[in-house]
Amino acid sequence: MRRVALAALVVAAATSACAGPAPDGGPQLVVARVKDAVGLDPAVQVDGLSLTIGQEVFRNLVRFKPGTFEVVPDVARSWTVSRDGRSWTFALQPNLRFTDGTPLDAKAVKFNFDRWRESINPARGNFPFGYYADMLGGFDANSIITGVDATAPTTVVIRLKHPFTPLLRDIALPSLGIGSPTAIAKDPEAFNQLPVASGPYAVAEWVHDDHVTLTANPGWHGPKPAYASIVIRDIPDQSTSVLSMKRGDIDMLIDPRPDDARELAKQSGITLYHPASNNLTYLAMNVEKPPFGNVLVRRAVAYAIDKAAIAKSFYAEGATVADNWTPVGMAGENPTVKAYPHDVARARALLAQAGLAHFATQLYYPTSPRPYMPEPQRVAEAIQADLRAAGIDVTLDPFEFGIFLTKVKNGEHPMCLIGWTGDNGDADNFLYPLLDQDSAVKGTAQNYSFWRDPAFHALMLEGQRTHDGPARTAVYRAANAMVNDQVPAVALTHSVVSFAAKSSIEGVVASPDNSFNFITMKPRGGP
């Protein structure tokens, strides 16, 4: 294991399985999950297990009110937009500081935005910054943000290429958390291991593949955190984590398997929480790898997969077959779009029409559970069996999640099984980063189908420039219809993600973006 510690701080209780007081005597919260973070600089990570830690450590210009996607002030106390929609002015809270004592002012905000959007910025290190690129158009001349000015110590002006309706929601994403310029400039690689920010908690220690320890930030300007420290433990064996939760050795368990969640719900002293469904599991087909450039083949795959059986067999109660690419109830849902029914005969007929009565291919998938896919191997095996029945022989290629991400971002896969948890409650967040041509750049791609459709791209730009309302909803309904017709990827399920916590913990908020919100939690009867 690699150990990363803040100064000489080593939290002895971190590797223990027992919840209890922190080393300084304050309350400690112990949280278990199945897999470690990939890195701790949210600007350069895309996986939820990394970003959820960033949400506790970093502050953004704006943030989401816990449990919702309502945008509220954070580092910025207020903001205005110009009449043409191309200039946003943010008034910052005064006297903010990072945990290294340096000021969080307009210059610090500008430093971070310039680092994200400028491809040759020296503070970038060797990281890809894929999330910024996939949400905000790319880097340099491609970026929707054309400039950021610190016009006063507490005033920041963001200039845009064109009006951009999702801006506030996008800059509330964890990947756009504001870090200490001093710490970043000193060593971007070290910052990814031990970031310095200004949130309610700071990273005290990261022992890779074992635990991350957060400690309350004494310089935090908000309400004092009730927990002096948070230990986020990695317990790959899910049976062990469930047993630990039952015995009271841990306080929270993130993303239990469906059967385990049902079992924990019956346990006295444990409460199961269900955030609103806000995710998608899907099978991406790389159109650059034959025969997936042929839409007939892609439609055949969609008909061959028994999506209803997958939703019923491998997900918790409440999972549904994904008719639309966007979640149920999100603006842009198209009621006329329905999932391809399971029809093996139709799949075989389409393959014959494509001149492929039989072919072999590969399916990449991650070995560790994800919030949107609690049992990836079983889902992959079900897809393999379904496709075999239609005349497609599939070799399964499992990978550790970090390796898996690298491979699919580089387009090495013919097919990959993956998913997405929505970040901001907007249809753009599901469609643009996952399927648009701007996100199909190898190395940073999140469009794992590498599908580039000019008509779809035009819809994405129209949606970004159209104010919220019926006209914008119509754009995303058209986009959902196009995805269903062209099938660059097969939408499989929208599911309910659960987590368990001791009933003695007050202030637990189930948020649709799967954030923890430790700042709202406290022991029952605590201050």
N, C-alpha and C positions, 0 to 999 in steps of 0.2 A: 504493500500500500504506500502511496505517496502522501506525505503530510505537509500541509500548508498552514502555517500559524501566524497570527498577528502578533508581532514582536515575540515575547517569550510566553504568550498565553497558551496554555494547554488545558483544556477543560477535561478533568479526570473523569467526570461522570458521562462524558459523551459516548464512550464505547460500552457503557453499561446498558442493560436492558430496562433498567428501572427508572420510572418517573419519580420526581421528588424535587427537593430544593436544589437550586443552582449552587455552585461553589461559594458564591458570596452570600448565600443564605436566602436569596429571593426565590420566588416560585420558578420552576422550570417545566417546560412543556416538551414532551418527547413524542415525536411524530414518526411513523414508519411508512415506507413506500418500497416498491419492489426494485427500483433501479436508481442509480446515481445520476446526477447532472452530468452533462457533457462539458460545460464550462460555466463560469459565473459572471462573465461580462454579457449582459443581455443583448447588447448591440450586435454581437457576433454569433449568437446562438439562435436556433429556430425550434428546439424541442421544448415542450411544455415543462418538463422536469427541471430544466435550467431556468426558464423564464419565471416560474412561480417563485423561485427564491429571489430573483431580481425584483419582483414586485414588493417584497418585504424590505429590501435594502435600498432601493433607488426611489427618487422622486422624479416626476415628470412635470412639464409645464402645466398640464391638466391631468386629471385622473378620473376613474369611474367611481361613482358612489358604490360602496360595497353592496353586493347582491343585485346590481343593476348595470346597465350601460348608460346611465345618466352622467354626462360630463360635468365635473365640478372643479373648482380651483385646486391647485396644488402649489407648485413653485410660483406660478402666475396667480395673482389674486383677482385679475380681471383682464378682459381683452375686447378689442374692437376690430371690425373688418371694414375695409374701404368699400366705396359704392360699387367699384368694378369687381370686387371679390378677389383681387390679386395681391392685397397687402393686409397682413394681420399684425396688429400691435398688441403686445402683451406687457402688462404692468406687473412686475415681480414683487413678491414679498421682500421687505428689506431685512438686512442683517442675518441672512441665512448662511450657514457654513457646512462644509463637508466634515466628515469625521477626522480628517487630517488637519483641521483648523483653517483651511483655505476658504476664501469666500465663494459662495454660490451666487454669483451676480450675473449681469447680462453678458459679460465677457465669457464666463464659464459656459453659459447656454450656447453662445455663438460657437465656442470651441467645439462643443459636442456635435452640433448640427453640421459644422464644416467637416468634422471627422467622418461623419456618416455619409455625406453626399459627395465628397471630393476623393476621387480614386487615387490620387497621388499624395494625399495628406500624410505627412510623416507620422502622425499619431495613430494611424490605422494598424501598424504592424503588418503581419501577413495574413490577416483575417479577411473573409469574403464579404461581410456585411449584407448578406442576402436578404434579410428581412426588410431593411430599408429599401433596397433595390426593388423588391417585389411588391411593396406597398406604395412606393412613391416614385415609380417610373424608371429608376435606375440611377446612375451617377453622372456627375458633371453636366453636360448639356442635356442629357436625358432626364435628369431629375426634375420633378414637378416644382420643387423648391429651388429657386434660382439664386437666392441670396439671403443671408441673415445678418442683420446689423444690430450692434449694441449701441443704441443712440444715447443712452444714459445708463448709469450704474444699475438702475432697476427698470429699464425699458428695452425690450427686444422687438425688432420688426422682422417678420418673415415675409419674403417676397415670392410670389408664385408665377409660374409660366402662364397659368390660366386659372380661372375659378375652380376650386376643388372642394366639393361638398364634404367628403369624408375627413377633411384635415383634422378637425378637433378630435375625432374618434381615433385617427391614426396616431397622433402625437401623444395620446393617452396609453398607447401600447407599451408593454414592458420593455420591448426592444429599443424604445426611445427614452429610457431613463437617463437622467443627467449624472455623469460621473465626474470625479475630481480631475480637472485638467492636469494638475501637478502629478498625480499618481499615474494617469494614462501616459503622459509624455515621458515619464521616467522609464516605463517598461510596459508596453501594451500586453505582452505575454503574461507578465506577473499580475497585471490587472485582471486578466481573465481567470486567474486562480484565486485572487484575494482582492476583490474590488473595493474601492473607496467611494462612498456616496453619502447621502444625507437622510435616508429614510429612518423609520422608527427602530430598525435593527441594523446591526453591522455584522459582517462575516468575521467571526473570531478564529475559526479553524475549519479547514476542509481536509479530511482524510479520505482520499479517493476510494470509492467502492465500499465505504463504511459509514461515514456521517459528515454532515455539515453542522457546525454550531454557530448560531446567531446570538449576539448579546444586545441588550437594549442600548440604544444610542443616547448617551446623557445630554447631547446637544440637540436632540429632537425638539422641534418647536410645537408639536402637537401634544395631545394628552399623553401622560407617561404610560408606557406599556405596562400591563399588569404582570407579564412574565419577564423575569430578569434574563432568561435565556431560553432559546429554542434549540433542541437537538433533533435534526432530521436524519433518521437512520435509514440505511439501505438494507433491507432484508429480502434477498432474492427468493427464498423459500416461503411461499405464501402460507403454507400450513403453519409455519413457525410464527409468522406475524399475526395470524388469526389467534393462535394459542396465547401469544403475548398480550393481545388485546383483551382476551377473555380473562386472563389472570390479573389484568391491571398493570402490567409492566410497561405498557406504552399508553399514551393518552389519546392518540388519534391514529387511524389507519386509512391511508389514501388509496383509492381505486381497488377495493377488494374484488375478487372474482364474484360473479353473480351468485353462485351457490354459497360462497362465504358470506356475502352481504345478507342473504336471507337468514343464514344461521346467526349472524351477529345481531340482526334485528330482534331476535327472540331473547337475547341475553339481557338480564336485568342490569341496569347501570350503564348501558350503552345506547346511544341514540344514532340512528342512521339518517343521513342527510342526502337529499336528492336535488341538486341544482337543475334548473330548467335545461331540457335537451338543447344543445347548441354545438353539435358536432356532426361529423360525417366519416364513415369508413368507406373506402373505395379501392377499386382495382384499376391502376393506371396502366395503359398500354402504350408503349413507346413507338410512336408512329415512324420514327427513323429506323426501326428494326423490322424488317419484313417478317411476316406479312401484315403487320398492324397499320401500315399506311393505307390499307384497303378498308374502307368503311364497312363493306359487307362482312369482313372478318370480325371487325369490332362489334357489329350488331349480332353476329353469331355467338360471340362470347357472352354478350349481354343476355341473350335468350337461354344460353346453356346453364347459367348459374341459378341455382334455386335460392334466391335471396330470402324468401320467407322462412325457409328451413334454417338458414344461417342466423337470422334474427331471433328465431325461437329457441335454437339449440345452444347458442354461444353467448347470449347477451341477457342482461337482467330484464325483468318485467318492465314493459314500457318502451322497449326498443321497437322500431318500426322499419319496414322496408322503405328505402329512400326513393320516393317518386321524383322529387326535385333535388337538384344539387344543393340548394340552400335548405336550412332546417325548416321544419313545420312552423308556420306562423310568422316567419320573417317576411318583411315587405319584399315583394318580388316573387313570392311563391306563386307558381302557375297551376291553377286547379285542373287544367286540361292535360298537364303532363303526368304520365303514369309510368311506373317502372316497367321494363320489359318483362312479360310473364315468363315463367319457366316453361320452355317449349323446345325439347331436344330435337324434335323433327324439324322444326323451323330453323334451328341452328345448323343442322346438317344440310338443309336445303341451301342456306346462304353460303356455307362453305363450298358446296358443289358449284354454286353460281360463280364463286370467286376462283374456281379451278383448284380447290384445295379440299379434297375429300378427307385428307388426313395431314397433319403436320405436328412437329414437336417444338416445344419452346420451354422457357424457364420462368419461374416465378420467384422473385426476391421478396423476403419478408423479414421483419425484425423478430428476434428471439424473445425479447422481453415484452410483457404486456404494456399497452398504452391506455390512457383514459378512454379513448374511443374504440379500443379493441382489446378486451381483457384476455382473450385466448387466441393469439395470432396463429399459433401452429395449427390448432384445430380448424380455424377458418381457412387457412391455406390448404389443409388436407381436404376439406369439403369442396373447395373450388377445384382442386386437382381431380377429384372424383367426378364432379359435374362435367368438367371439360373433357375428361376421358370418354364419358358416355357420348359426347358429341363428335369424337374423332380427333381430339387434341390431346397429345401426350405432354404432360407438364412435369418437368423436373423441379423439385422444390429446393431453393437455395436460401437457407436461414443465415442471418448475420447478426452480430451484436449491433445495438442500435446506432452507435457512432459510426461504425464501419458501413452499416446499411445506408445511412444518410449520405456519406461520402460517395458511395457507389451510385445511388440513384440521382444525386445532384449532378454527377458527371455523365449520366445517361448510359450507364453500363448495362442496365436491365432491359430485357424484352417486356416483362410485366413486373409490377411491384404492388404489394399490398400495404396500404398506408391509410392515414386518415388525418383529420384536422379538427381542432377545437377552436371555435370562433373566438376572435379577440375583442371585437368591438360592437357586435350586434347589427352590423351592416352587411347587406348582400355583397357589396364590393369586396369585403374581406374574405368571402368564400370563393368568388368567381375570378377576380383579377389576379391574386397571387398564385392560384392553383391551376389556372387554365389559359391565361393570356400569354401572348407572344413575348411581352416584356419580361415574363418570369421564366422563359425557356432558354436562359443563358447557362451553358454548362459550367459547372463549378459552383454557381450560386442558385441554380434552378430550384424552384418549388413547383413548377409546371413539369411534373415527372412524365407526362405524356409527350412533351416536346411538340405539342400541337400548336400550329400557328395559323390562325384563321383571321384574315383581314376584316371580315364582317363582324366576327366576335370582338375583335380589338376595337372596332368602331363603336360597338355597343358599350364596351367598358369605358371608353373616353366620354361617351354621351352621358352615361350614368354618373361619372365623376363630376361632370360640369352642370348637371341638372339638380336644382334644389329639391329637397325632400318633398314628396307629394305624389299624386297620381301619375304624373308624367314619368317620374323616376321609377316608380313601381312597375310601370309598363315596360321600361327598358330591361329590367331584370327578369320580368316574366318572359320576354323574348329571348334573353340569354339562357334561361333555364330550358326553354324549348329547343334552342339550337344545340345545347350540350346533349340533350336527350336524343336528338336526331343524329348527330355526328358521332357520338359516343367515344370521345377521346379517352374516357375512363368510365367504368361502370360504378355508379353510385349504389352502395350496398345497404347501409343502415344509417339511421339516426338513432342514437341510443341515450339512455339515462345513465349518468355517471354518479355513483354513490361514494360517500366516505363515512367512516364511523368515528365517533368521538365519545369520550366519557360524558355521561349525562350531567356530571358535576361541573362541566365547563360551560360557562355562560358566554353569551355574545357571539356564538358561532354563526357565521353568515355563509349560506350556500350561494356562491356566485356563479353565473353562467360561463365565465371564462376560467373556472376551476382555480381561481386564486384562493390563497389561504386566509388572508386578512387577519393575521395574528394580533394586530393592534386592537381589534374589537373584542378579543377574547379575554376572559379572566376566570380564575377559580371561583366557584360558587361561594358567595359571602365575602369575596375579596373586594378591595377598593375600586 
